[in-house]
Amino acid sequence: MKSIFLALALMTTGVHAAEEADNSPCDAVENDIQTLECSAYNKTTAEQLLKENFQGLLERVKAQYADNKTQVVDITGKLQTAEQLWLKSRDADCAIAPLPAAVGSKAYAIDQNDCLANKSDERSEFLESIAQE
């Protein structure tokens, strides 16, 4: 059952991404400035999806434990704490991942954006897999 929900979520995400692809700065990237814009776009898109998937998880928990408010509060608190800790870890990892590129350089920003996007995408998939019936 989880695999069905995951497949549907991925298809929906793919359709959503395909719709937005028409406006993507990642089309026909030819120089460093366009590469930077594309990496920033990918980071922003991945972070938005991460927020949506986290909210979706909170909604699933509320629905599944609707008859036990204490449990909802406990699980929601744990999820929020875990997400805050994960964000700190992600940000710390992605601050060093671009090295040896010089901090403040285009190469550093591109590598950092790519790291943030990749880690956010991985986390989004993980969050989608939790509390599936």
N, C-alpha and C positions, 0 to 999 in steps of 0.2 A: 504494500500500500504506500509506503514511504517513497518507493521508486516512482510510482505513478505521480504523486504530488510533485516530486522533484523534477520529473520530466515535464510536467505541465508548467511548473514555475520557470524552468529553463526556456521552454518554448515561448512563454509569455514575455520573458526578458528578451529573448532573441527578436521577437516581433517588435517590441518596444524599441530596442536598439536599432532595428532595421528602419523603423519609422524616423528615428532621429538621425540616422546615417545621412540623410539628404542634407542636413545642416552641419555635418561634421567637418571640423577643420583638419581632419586626418586624411581627407581626400587630396591626392596629388601633392604630397609633401615633397618639396624640392630643396629646402634649405634649413639651416639651424633654427631660424625664427619660427618657421612653420612646424618644425619638429617639436619645439618648445610649446607652441600653442596646442599641438595635438596631445602632447603628454599632459598638459594642464587640463585639457578637455577630458581625457581619459580618467584622470584623477578625480575630477569633479563628478563625472558620471558614476564612477565606482563608489565614491563616498555617498552619493545620493541613494544609490541602490542599497548600500549598507544600512543607511538610516531607515529606508523603507522595509528592509528585511528584519531589522531589529524591532521596528514597530509591529510588523506582522507577527513576530514571535511573541511579543507582549500580548497582542490580541488573542493569539492561540491559547496562551496560558490562561488568560482571563476567561475564555470560553470553556476550556477544559476543566477548570477548577471553579467555575461560577458558583457552585454550591458550598464552597469552602473559602471564604474571604481571607481567613488567616493564612491559608496556604498560598493564595494569590499574592498577598503582600510579601510573604517570605520568598517565594520564587522570583517575583519581580525584583525585589531588592538584590537577590543574588545575581540575577541577570544584569542589572544595572551596574553593580560593582564589577562583575566580570568584564563587561563592555568597557568601562572606564579604564580598568587595568590593561585590557588588550590594546586600547587606543594608545596608551602611554608606551607600551612595549613596541607597537607598530611604529610610532613616531620616532622612538629612540633608534630602532633598527634602521629605519629609512634615513636617519640623519647621518649614519655612518656608511650605509651601503654604497653611496656614490664615490666614496674615496677610492683613488687618490685625486679625483677631480677637485679643483679648487672651490672652496665654499664661495657661493655667489656667482660662479660661472654658469653659462648656459648648460654645459655638460652636466654639472652638478644638479642643477634644477631639473633637467630632463630625467636623469637617473633617479632622483628623489621622487619625482612625480610618478615615474614608472613603478618604483618600489611601492609607493602608497597605493596606487591603483591595483597592483597585483595582490598585495596583502589584503586590501579591502574586498576584492573579488573573492579571494579564498574564504575570508571570514563570512561574506554574504552567503556563500554556499553552505558553510557550516551552520549558520543561523537558520537557514531554510530547512535544514535537516532535523532540527530540534522540535520536539513536541508535535510531531506529525502523527496523526492517528492511522 
